[in-house]
Amino acid sequence: MSQLVNPVLVEVTRGDMVESFHRGAAVIVDQSGCKIAEFGDIGRPIYPRSAIKPLQAFVFVESGALDDYQFTGTQIALACASHSGEKCHTDGVRQWLERLGLNETALECGAHYPADRQTRISMTQEGIKASAIHNNCSGKHAGFISVACHFGEPVAAYIDRDHPVQRRVEKILYELTQERLETAPAGFDGCGIPVYGMSLQGIAEAFAKLAGANFASSRRQAAAHQICQAMAEHPNLVGGTDRLCTLIPFATQRQVLIKVGAEGVYAGLVLGEKPLGIALKIDDGSRRAAEVAMTWLIKRFCGLDAAQIDRLDPWLQPEVRTVAKRVAGMVRPAADL
């Protein structure tokens, strides 16, 4: 395995000093896999976590379940989401499961309270306990359940690596990244599904293909178009209030779509005449560092106009504040980036 030490991509200041440094790696590629920019070791396996949900969504869109149950872009966006557990998210997943003749007890992702602060407060005030429907991955899991129902397969244990649904996902991920997952490092994601070690290069190439619908199969071409369209039309479902996955599409007029993953991972794509794929990992797992790095890469390499770049300013150098809200420093791109 490579021993390359990744560069410092983001630093955090406090007063007159840089207090923290965040190393990482990132790559941007075009449809042919040609690197537009690279930083650090982009070949080292990382767990992409939820950043590859748009790739995992292919199994839902391609399987026939989408058409079989007359689902729309709403369900596709939720399948791609790490949502904040707001009402639009939980209602959407609940209605989705009802169309399948099921309820949230079918979800095997586990329960956690919503990321959205106001929703958490309201639930506490109303005495509502968190359930699996509030899990940020409940939409992805509803997609997997839909595939099992479509093929008449057991819904129970749909998260297991040997379940037919997860075998299909593994096959699709190989086809998109050209990385052999059967020999890759493997584990379980936070929501329980299999997770595989992949390179940033492979992830970025897959997102570039997604952006350009660059596939020989007409079915996969159509699925790629549907996934991108759903994420562009429903960014509020992909993320939520004040979430970067929702804000970036709006700021770029839906030209750039991004997806967060746990432990400092982001992936994204640029739509248009010159489709691009992006993949990023912050070594220490810092999300705030990943957000700054991702926003800087979008500004620098994604062909935005001046107005779009101006809209990115709030996330390029976010302030560090004291408890009393006094500005104490900032999170900013480092010289290496």
C-alpha positions in Angstrom: 0.0 0.0 0.0 1.2 3.5 -0.8 2.9 5.4 2.0 2.4 8.8 0.5 1.7 11.5 3.1 -1.3 13.5 2.0 -1.0 17.3 1.8 -2.7 19.7 4.2 -5.9 20.8 2.4 -7.6 22.8 5.1 -6.5 24.7 8.2 -8.3 26.2 11.2 -7.2 29.5 12.6 -7.8 31.0 16.1 -6.5 34.5 16.7 -3.0 34.9 15.2 -2.2 31.2 14.8 -3.2 28.1 12.8 -4.7 25.8 15.4 -5.5 22.7 13.4 -4.4 21.1 10.1 -6.5 18.7 8.1 -4.7 16.5 5.6 -6.5 14.8 2.7 -6.7 13.7 -0.9 -8.9 14.7 -3.8 -9.3 14.3 -7.5 -11.4 15.7 -10.3 -11.7 13.8 -13.6 -13.4 14.1 -16.9 -15.5 11.5 -18.7 -12.4 9.8 -20.1 -10.9 9.5 -16.6 -8.3 12.2 -17.4 -7.3 14.0 -14.2 -8.1 17.7 -14.2 -6.6 18.1 -10.7 -5.3 15.8 -8.0 -4.1 16.2 -4.5 -2.5 13.5 -2.4 -2.9 9.7 -2.6 -6.0 9.1 -4.8 -5.3 5.4 -5.2 -5.4 4.5 -1.5 -8.6 2.6 -0.6 -11.1 4.6 1.5 -14.6 3.8 2.6 -16.8 6.2 0.6 -19.7 5.8 3.0 -22.9 7.7 2.0 -21.1 9.7 -0.7 -21.8 6.9 -3.2 -25.6 6.7 -2.6 -26.2 8.1 -6.2 -24.2 5.1 -7.5 -26.1 2.7 -5.2 -29.4 4.2 -6.5 -28.8 2.6 -9.9 -30.1 -0.7 -8.5 -33.4 1.0 -7.7 -33.8 2.8 -11.0 -32.5 0.1 -13.3 -34.3 -2.9 -11.7 -37.8 -2.0 -12.9 -39.0 -1.2 -9.4 -39.2 2.5 -10.2 -41.7 1.9 -13.1 -43.4 -1.1 -11.5 -44.6 1.0 -8.5 -44.9 4.2 -10.5 -42.4 6.0 -8.5 -40.9 9.4 -9.5 -37.9 11.6 -9.0 -39.0 12.2 -5.4 -38.2 8.6 -4.5 -34.9 8.7 -6.5 -33.8 11.8 -4.6 -34.6 10.2 -1.3 -32.7 7.1 -2.4 -29.7 9.3 -2.9 -30.2 11.2 0.3 -28.5 11.5 3.7 -31.4 13.5 4.8 -31.9 15.7 7.8 -35.1 13.9 9.0 -37.3 16.8 8.4 -41.1 16.3 7.7 -40.6 16.3 3.9 -38.1 13.5 4.3 -40.0 11.3 6.8 -43.3 11.8 5.1 -41.8 10.9 1.8 -40.3 7.7 3.0 -43.4 6.7 5.0 -45.6 7.2 1.9 -43.1 5.3 -0.2 -43.2 2.3 2.1 -47.0 2.4 2.3 -47.1 2.1 -1.5 -45.2 -1.1 -1.1 -47.7 -2.3 1.5 -45.2 -1.9 4.3 -44.3 0.4 7.1 -41.1 1.6 8.8 -40.7 -1.6 10.7 -39.4 -3.1 7.5 -36.4 -0.7 7.6 -33.2 -2.3 9.0 -31.1 0.9 9.2 -31.7 1.5 12.9 -33.1 4.6 14.6 -31.4 8.0 15.3 -32.7 11.5 15.9 -32.8 13.9 13.0 -29.9 16.0 12.1 -32.2 19.0 11.8 -32.2 20.9 15.1 -35.7 22.3 14.9 -37.2 18.9 14.1 -35.4 17.4 17.1 -36.8 20.2 19.3 -40.3 19.6 18.1 -40.0 15.9 18.6 -38.8 16.4 22.1 -41.6 18.8 22.9 -44.2 16.4 21.4 -42.7 13.3 23.1 -42.0 11.6 19.8 -39.2 9.0 19.9 -36.9 8.6 17.0 -37.5 5.6 14.7 -35.8 4.1 11.6 -37.8 6.5 9.4 -35.7 9.4 10.9 -32.5 7.7 10.0 -30.7 9.7 7.3 -30.4 6.6 5.2 -34.1 5.6 5.3 -34.6 6.6 1.7 -31.7 4.4 0.4 -33.1 1.5 2.4 -36.6 2.1 1.0 -35.0 1.8 -2.4 -33.4 -1.5 -1.5 -36.7 -2.8 -0.2 -38.4 -1.8 -3.4 -36.0 -3.8 -5.4 -36.6 -6.9 -3.2 -40.4 -6.5 -3.5 -40.1 -6.0 -7.3 -38.3 -9.3 -7.7 -40.4 -11.2 -5.1 -37.5 -11.6 -2.8 -37.5 -11.6 1.0 -37.4 -8.2 2.5 -35.9 -9.4 5.7 -32.1 -9.2 5.8 -32.0 -7.1 2.7 -28.9 -5.4 4.2 -26.8 -8.6 4.3 -24.0 -8.9 1.8 -25.3 -12.2 0.5 -28.9 -10.9 -0.1 -29.7 -10.7 -3.9 -30.2 -6.9 -3.6 -26.8 -6.3 -2.1 -25.2 -8.6 -4.7 -26.8 -6.5 -7.4 -25.4 -3.3 -5.8 -21.9 -4.8 -5.6 -22.0 -5.7 -9.2 -23.2 -2.3 -10.2 -20.5 -0.6 -8.2 -17.8 -2.8 -9.9 -19.2 -1.9 -13.3 -19.2 1.9 -12.5 -15.8 2.0 -10.8 -14.0 -1.0 -12.4 -12.7 -1.8 -8.9 -12.9 -5.4 -7.8 -14.8 -5.3 -4.5 -14.7 -9.0 -3.7 -11.0 -8.5 -2.7 -11.3 -5.0 -1.3 -11.4 -4.1 2.4 -15.0 -4.5 3.6 -17.1 -3.7 6.6 -20.5 -2.3 7.5 -21.7 1.2 7.0 -23.4 3.1 9.8 -26.8 2.0 8.5 -25.7 -1.6 8.3 -25.2 -2.2 4.6 -21.9 -3.5 3.2 -19.2 -0.9 2.6 -16.1 -1.5 0.4 -12.7 0.1 0.1 -12.5 2.1 -3.1 -10.1 4.6 -4.5 -10.9 8.3 -4.9 -9.9 7.9 -8.6 -12.5 5.1 -9.1 -15.2 7.1 -7.3 -14.5 10.2 -9.3 -14.6 8.3 -12.6 -17.9 6.8 -11.7 -19.4 10.2 -10.9 -18.0 11.6 -14.2 -19.8 8.8 -16.1 -23.0 9.5 -14.1 -22.7 13.2 -15.0 -22.4 12.5 -18.7 -24.6 9.4 -18.9 -21.5 7.9 -20.5 -22.6 4.3 -20.8 -22.9 1.8 -23.6 -26.2 0.5 -22.2 -29.3 2.6 -23.1 -30.9 1.4 -19.8 -28.0 2.7 -17.8 -27.8 5.9 -19.8 -31.5 6.5 -18.9 -31.0 5.6 -15.3 -28.0 8.1 -15.0 -30.1 10.8 -16.5 -33.0 10.1 -14.1 -30.7 10.1 -11.0 -29.0 13.4 -12.0 -32.4 15.0 -12.8 -33.9 13.9 -9.5 -31.0 15.3 -7.5 -31.1 18.5 -9.4 -34.8 19.0 -9.1 -35.1 17.9 -5.4 -31.9 19.0 -3.6 -33.9 19.7 -0.5 -34.7 16.0 -0.3 -31.0 15.0 -0.8 -29.9 17.0 2.1 -32.1 19.4 4.0 -32.2 22.9 5.6 -28.7 24.5 5.6 -27.0 21.4 4.3 -24.2 21.7 1.7 -25.7 19.0 -0.5 -28.8 21.2 -0.8 -27.1 24.6 -0.9 -24.5 23.9 -3.6 -27.0 22.9 -6.3 -28.9 26.1 -5.7 -25.8 28.2 -5.6 -24.6 26.8 -8.9 -28.0 26.8 -10.6 -28.0 23.0 -10.5 -24.8 22.7 -12.4 -23.0 21.0 -9.6 -24.5 18.1 -7.5 -22.6 16.8 -4.5 -23.1 14.1 -1.9 -21.6 13.9 1.6 -20.3 10.7 3.2 -19.3 10.1 6.8 -15.7 10.6 8.0 -14.8 13.5 5.8 -15.9 12.2 2.4 -17.5 14.0 -0.5 -18.3 13.1 -4.0 -19.9 15.2 -6.7 -20.4 15.8 -10.4 -20.6 18.7 -12.8 -23.3 18.6 -15.4 -23.1 20.3 -18.8 -21.0 20.2 -21.9 -17.9 19.1 -20.0 -19.1 16.6 -17.3 -16.7 16.1 -14.4 -16.5 13.8 -11.4 -15.1 14.8 -8.0 -14.0 12.7 -5.0 -12.5 13.9 -1.7 -11.4 12.4 1.6 -10.1 14.3 4.7 -7.8 11.9 6.5 -9.0 12.7 10.1 -12.7 12.6 9.1 -13.5 16.2 9.7 -16.7 17.3 8.0 -16.1 21.0 8.4 -12.8 20.6 6.6 -14.3 18.4 3.9 -17.0 21.1 3.3 -14.4 23.8 2.8 -12.2 21.7 0.6 -15.1 20.6 -1.5 -16.4 24.1 -2.0 -12.9 25.3 -2.9 -12.5 22.6 -5.5 -15.9 23.5 -7.0 -14.9 27.1 -7.2 -11.5 26.5 -8.7 -12.1 23.7 -11.2 -15.8 23.4 -12.1 -16.2 26.2 -14.7 -18.6 28.4 -12.7 -19.4 32.0 -13.7 -18.6 34.9 -11.5 -22.1 35.1 -10.0 -22.1 31.4 -9.1 -18.7 31.7 -7.5 -19.9 34.7 -5.4 -22.7 32.5 -4.0 -20.1 30.0 -2.7 -18.4 32.6 -0.4 -20.3 31.6 2.8 -18.8 28.1 2.7 -15.2 28.9 1.5 -14.0 30.4 4.8 -16.6 29.8 7.5 -16.0 31.6 10.8 -15.0 30.0 14.0 -17.0 31.6 16.8 -16.9 31.6 20.6 -19.9 30.4 22.6 -21.0 34.1 22.8 -20.8 34.3 19.0 -17.7 36.4 18.8 -15.5 35.7 15.7 -12.4 33.8 16.9 -11.0 32.5 13.6 -11.9 30.7 10.4 -11.7 27.4 8.5 -9.9 28.0 5.3 -8.2 26.3 2.3 -4.5 25.6 3.0 -1.7 26.6 0.7 -1.4 23.0 -0.6 -5.0 23.2 -1.9 
